[in-house]
Amino acid sequence: MKRNKIQWIVGIILTIGSVQTYGQAIFPEITVNLTYPQFQRLKSDEGYAYISGGMRGIILYRVNENSILAFDRACPHHPEASCAEVQVDMSSLFLIDRCCKSTFNFENGSPTGGPAQRPLLQYHTELSGMVLKISDEIIN
C-alpha cells in the first residue's frame, strides 16, 4: 500500500513537471548572413524575413541598424493546431495568426487582439555587423 502511494505521488510530480502550457523549441544556434538576397528587407528599419527554426519557423524583424528581433511563428493561443502559424499582415503593421485571428505587435510580440493571451516566444539575438545569431534562449 505504501509503495503504491509513493509511486502514485512520484507519477503526479513527474506529470506536473512535464506539463507545459506553451512549449519551446530547442535548436542549435542559427547564424544568418544578412548580405544574402533573401534578407534584403532586413537592411531597412521595420523590415522582416522568415527563416526556418523554432517550432513553426521564425520571423526576423529589424527595429533599427543595431537590433533585429526573432519571434517564433507558433501562435501561443493553440500552438499545437496545424494552422496556427503567425505571419506579417499584408499591411506590414502587425503580426497575425489567420487561424485564430490573434494579432501581435512587432515591439515585443504582445497580443493586441483575438483570443491569444500570451506573447509570441521571442528568441535571443546577437547582431555583429552583417551576421545575426539566434539562440533558443527565450527572452520574454
C-alpha positions as CSV (number, residue, x, y, z in Angstrom):
1,M,0.0,0.0,0.0
2,K,2.7,2.4,1.0
3,R,4.7,1.6,-2.2
4,N,1.7,2.2,-4.4
5,K,1.1,5.6,-2.7
6,I,4.7,6.6,-3.3
7,Q,4.6,5.5,-6.9
8,W,1.4,7.5,-7.3
9,I,2.9,10.6,-5.8
10,V,6.0,10.3,-7.9
11,G,3.8,9.9,-11.0
12,I,1.9,13.0,-10.2
13,I,5.1,15.0,-9.7
14,L,6.6,13.8,-12.9
15,T,3.3,14.6,-14.8
16,I,3.1,18.1,-13.4
17,G,6.8,18.7,-14.1
18,S,6.4,17.7,-17.7
19,V,3.2,19.7,-18.4
20,Q,4.0,22.8,-20.4
21,T,1.3,25.4,-21.1
22,Y,3.4,26.7,-24.0
23,G,6.2,24.6,-25.4
24,Q,9.6,25.7,-26.5
25,A,11.7,24.5,-29.5
26,I,15.2,23.5,-28.7
27,F,17.6,24.2,-31.6
28,P,21.2,24.8,-32.3
29,E,22.3,28.4,-32.7
30,I,21.2,29.8,-36.1
31,T,23.6,32.0,-37.9
32,V,22.2,34.3,-40.6
33,N,24.3,36.1,-43.1
34,L,22.3,39.3,-43.7
35,T,24.1,40.0,-47.0
36,Y,22.2,37.2,-48.8
37,P,19.5,38.4,-51.1
38,Q,16.6,36.8,-49.2
39,F,17.4,39.2,-46.3
40,Q,17.2,42.4,-48.4
41,R,14.2,43.6,-46.3
42,L,16.3,43.5,-43.2
43,K,18.5,46.2,-44.4
44,S,15.7,48.7,-43.6
45,D,14.1,49.5,-40.3
46,E,10.7,47.7,-39.9
47,G,11.9,45.1,-42.5
48,Y,11.2,41.4,-41.9
49,A,12.1,38.0,-43.1
50,Y,11.1,34.4,-42.4
51,I,13.6,31.7,-41.6
52,S,13.4,28.0,-40.5
53,G,13.8,27.2,-36.9
54,G,11.8,27.3,-33.7
55,M,8.5,25.4,-33.6
56,R,6.9,26.8,-36.8
57,G,9.6,28.9,-38.2
58,I,11.0,32.3,-37.1
59,I,10.1,35.9,-38.1
60,L,13.0,38.3,-38.0
61,Y,12.1,41.9,-37.6
62,R,14.6,44.8,-37.8
63,V,14.0,47.5,-35.2
64,N,17.0,49.6,-36.2
65,E,20.5,49.1,-37.5
66,N,21.6,47.7,-34.1
67,S,18.6,45.5,-33.3
68,I,16.8,42.6,-35.0
69,L,14.2,40.6,-33.1
70,A,13.3,37.0,-33.6
71,F,9.8,35.7,-32.9
72,D,8.6,32.1,-33.2
73,R,5.8,31.7,-35.7
74,A,3.8,29.3,-33.4
75,C,0.7,31.1,-32.1
76,P,0.6,31.0,-28.3
77,H,-3.2,30.5,-28.3
78,H,-3.1,27.0,-29.7
79,P,0.5,26.3,-30.8
80,E,-0.4,22.6,-31.5
81,A,-3.0,23.5,-34.1
82,S,-1.8,22.8,-37.6
83,C,-3.0,26.1,-38.9
84,A,-1.5,28.2,-36.0
85,E,1.2,30.0,-37.9
86,V,1.9,33.7,-37.3
87,Q,2.8,35.8,-40.3
88,V,3.3,39.5,-41.1
89,D,0.0,41.1,-42.0
90,M,-0.3,42.4,-45.6
91,S,-0.2,45.9,-44.2
92,S,3.2,45.1,-42.5
93,L,1.9,46.9,-39.4
94,F,1.4,43.8,-37.2
95,L,1.7,40.1,-36.9
96,I,-1.4,37.8,-37.3
97,D,-2.4,34.2,-36.9
98,R,-5.1,33.8,-39.5
99,C,-6.3,30.5,-37.8
100,C,-7.5,32.1,-34.5
101,K,-7.3,35.7,-35.7
102,S,-4.9,36.7,-32.9
103,T,-2.8,39.8,-33.7
104,F,0.6,40.7,-32.1
105,N,2.8,43.8,-32.2
106,F,6.4,43.9,-33.5
107,E,7.8,45.6,-30.5
108,N,7.7,42.6,-28.2
109,G,5.3,40.1,-29.7
110,S,2.5,41.0,-27.2
111,P,-1.1,40.2,-28.2
112,T,-3.1,43.1,-29.5
113,G,-6.3,41.3,-30.5
114,G,-8.0,37.9,-30.7
115,P,-8.0,35.1,-28.2
116,A,-4.2,34.9,-27.6
117,Q,-3.3,35.9,-24.0
118,R,0.5,35.3,-24.1
119,P,3.1,37.0,-26.3
120,L,4.9,35.2,-29.1
121,L,8.1,33.4,-28.0
122,Q,11.0,35.8,-28.6
123,Y,14.4,34.3,-29.0
124,H,17.7,35.9,-28.0
125,T,19.6,37.5,-30.9
126,E,23.1,38.9,-31.3
127,L,23.9,41.2,-34.2
128,S,27.5,41.6,-35.2
129,G,27.9,43.6,-38.5
130,M,26.0,41.6,-41.1
131,V,25.9,38.4,-39.1
132,L,22.9,37.6,-36.9
133,K,23.0,34.8,-34.4
134,I,19.8,33.4,-32.9
135,S,19.7,31.0,-29.9
136,D,16.8,29.0,-28.4
137,E,17.0,31.1,-25.3
138,I,13.6,32.7,-24.6
139,I,13.8,36.3,-23.6
140,N,10.1,37.0,-22.8
